[in-house]
Amino acid sequence: MNALLRRSVIVTGGSRGLGEAICRRLAGDGYSVAVFDLESTSVTGERLAAEIGGTFLGGDVSNPRDAEAAVNSVVDRWGSLDALVNNAGVTGAHDPVGDFDVGEWHNCVDVNLNGTFYFLKYALAQMGSERQQPNGGGAVVNMSSLAGFRGMKNLSPYVASKFAIRGLTKAAAVEYAHKNIRVNCVAPTFVKVGKMDQLSDEMLEHLSSQNALPGVVQPRDVAGAVSFLLSDDARYITGHCLPIDAGALSRVANAREE
Ligand SMILES: NC(=O)c1ccc[n+]([C@@H]2O[C@H](COP(=O)([O-])OP(=O)(O)OC[C@H]3O[C@@H](n4cnc5c(N)ncnc54)[C@H](O)[C@@H]3O)[C@@H](O)[C@H]2O)c1
């Protein structure tokens, strides 16, 4: 990609897991990548940023001031913000709704849903600003999940926030389409990444048994879908949620929750 045409992107939760794979893929696509993650990940985040020629920005997605500062920092550094991947997320506590701790509920929703909103808010305002509009547009990918399509036991704030991210995606897509800004989301099934990487083959097989396709989805499969949705190949795709589900959503569920 011509240096003058180089696009900038923020990837939240970019220091490890799916976020790291997305950062690496987008850097390979030619983006200038801002790896945004908690300060506590700064060692790995800075190492990754140095490796891919990007920058690390420490902060918490559930703090709107950190989202605003991240967007401003990218614009100061690279002149514009062209893309955003709202990847940061936490699974939260595991309890049935009736036993769910109110504070734990808020923690999960604050990161997954409110964090997505804060970054969208400041990124869309920047992408739609007069300063950026002459060259036109921008693209966003939010992170939903298979849990954004169906109930999963003991994960109510996770499920609720991943459903809500699909709704927020559609609302933002219709609001910003006239500015040539596209907003989509992806919804992975279980992915072999991070802690999941240490699981036994038997456990991996069990977790993947909801899928129709054989094998286990890898981080690069999600990164490839994000790359496509941000790219000009997807220039008429907006407001959608692309499941990377290995066919799981097309299957008739064959297990009854105990
Ligand atoms: N791994 C899977 O199987 C899977 C499946 C579907 C969806 N997802 C979604 O993909 C995203 C990434 O998942 P992962 O498995 O790579 O998780 P992970 O725990 O390996 O990585 C998440 C990253 O987000 C960062 N993060 C967490 N809270 C943050 C906050 N408040 N502010 C800034 N950064 C924060 C973490 O520090 C970490 O670097 C999440 O939104 C998750 O819900 C994952």
PDBQT file of the ligand as one rigid body, heavy atoms in Angstrom, charges set to zero:
ROOT
HETATM    1  N1  LIG A 301     -11.991 -16.888  21.988  1.00  0.00    +0.000 N 
HETATM    2  C1  LIG A 301     -13.215 -17.250  21.636  1.00  0.00    +0.000 C 
HETATM    3  O1  LIG A 301     -13.537 -18.431  21.538  1.00  0.00    +0.000 OA
HETATM    4  C2  LIG A 301     -14.238 -16.179  21.279  1.00  0.00    +0.000 A 
HETATM    5  C3  LIG A 301     -15.420 -16.568  20.646  1.00  0.00    +0.000 A 
HETATM    6  C4  LIG A 301     -16.368 -15.580  20.321  1.00  0.00    +0.000 A 
HETATM    7  C5  LIG A 301     -16.112 -14.254  20.620  1.00  0.00    +0.000 A 
HETATM    8  N2  LIG A 301     -14.953 -13.913  21.247  1.00  0.00    +0.000 N 
HETATM    9  C6  LIG A 301     -14.741 -12.488  21.533  1.00  0.00    +0.000 C 
HETATM   10  O2  LIG A 301     -13.516 -12.065  20.963  1.00  0.00    +0.000 OA
HETATM   11  C7  LIG A 301     -12.923 -11.043  21.750  1.00  0.00    +0.000 C 
HETATM   12  C8  LIG A 301     -11.509 -11.426  22.122  1.00  0.00    +0.000 C 
HETATM   13  O3  LIG A 301     -11.547 -12.663  22.821  1.00  0.00    +0.000 OA
HETATM   14  P1  LIG A 301     -10.228 -13.488  23.197  1.00  0.00    +0.000 P 
HETATM   15  O4  LIG A 301     -10.625 -14.915  23.319  1.00  0.00    +0.000 OA
HETATM   16  O5  LIG A 301      -9.108 -13.111  22.304  1.00  0.00    +0.000 OA
HETATM   17  O6  LIG A 301      -9.989 -12.933  24.695  1.00  0.00    +0.000 OA
HETATM   18  P2  LIG A 301      -8.638 -12.721  25.506  1.00  0.00    +0.000 P 
HETATM   19  O7  LIG A 301      -9.051 -12.705  26.944  1.00  0.00    +0.000 OA
HETATM   20  O8  LIG A 301      -7.568 -13.661  25.079  1.00  0.00    +0.000 OA
HETATM   21  O9  LIG A 301      -8.190 -11.235  25.060  1.00  0.00    +0.000 OA
HETATM   22  C9  LIG A 301      -8.994 -10.134  25.358  1.00  0.00    +0.000 C 
HETATM   23  C10 LIG A 301      -8.136  -8.900  25.337  1.00  0.00    +0.000 C 
HETATM   24  O10 LIG A 301      -8.972  -7.780  25.717  1.00  0.00    +0.000 OA
HETATM   25  C11 LIG A 301      -8.298  -7.047  26.718  1.00  0.00    +0.000 C 
HETATM   26  N3  LIG A 301      -9.269  -6.386  27.591  1.00  0.00    +0.000 N 
HETATM   27  C12 LIG A 301     -10.114  -6.955  28.485  1.00  0.00    +0.000 A 
HETATM   28  N4  LIG A 301     -10.786  -6.015  29.148  1.00  0.00    +0.000 NA
HETATM   29  C13 LIG A 301     -10.368  -4.826  28.662  1.00  0.00    +0.000 A 
HETATM   30  C14 LIG A 301     -10.694  -3.484  28.960  1.00  0.00    +0.000 A 
HETATM   31  N5  LIG A 301     -11.581  -3.168  29.924  1.00  0.00    +0.000 N 
HETATM   32  N6  LIG A 301     -10.067  -2.496  28.266  1.00  0.00    +0.000 NA
HETATM   33  C15 LIG A 301      -9.145  -2.786  27.325  1.00  0.00    +0.000 A 
HETATM   34  N7  LIG A 301      -8.802  -4.049  26.989  1.00  0.00    +0.000 NA
HETATM   35  C16 LIG A 301      -9.392  -5.052  27.669  1.00  0.00    +0.000 A 
HETATM   36  C17 LIG A 301      -7.467  -8.087  27.486  1.00  0.00    +0.000 C 
HETATM   37  O11 LIG A 301      -6.415  -7.457  28.230  1.00  0.00    +0.000 OA
HETATM   38  C18 LIG A 301      -6.986  -8.967  26.356  1.00  0.00    +0.000 C 
HETATM   39  O12 LIG A 301      -5.786  -8.488  25.775  1.00  0.00    +0.000 OA
HETATM   40  C19 LIG A 301     -13.858 -10.843  22.940  1.00  0.00    +0.000 C 
HETATM   41  O13 LIG A 301     -14.759  -9.785  22.686  1.00  0.00    +0.000 OA
HETATM   42  C20 LIG A 301     -14.608 -12.169  23.013  1.00  0.00    +0.000 C 
HETATM   43  O14 LIG A 301     -15.867 -12.048  23.631  1.00  0.00    +0.000 OA
HETATM   44  C21 LIG A 301     -14.003 -14.837  21.587  1.00  0.00    +0.000 A 
ENDROOT
TORSDOF 0
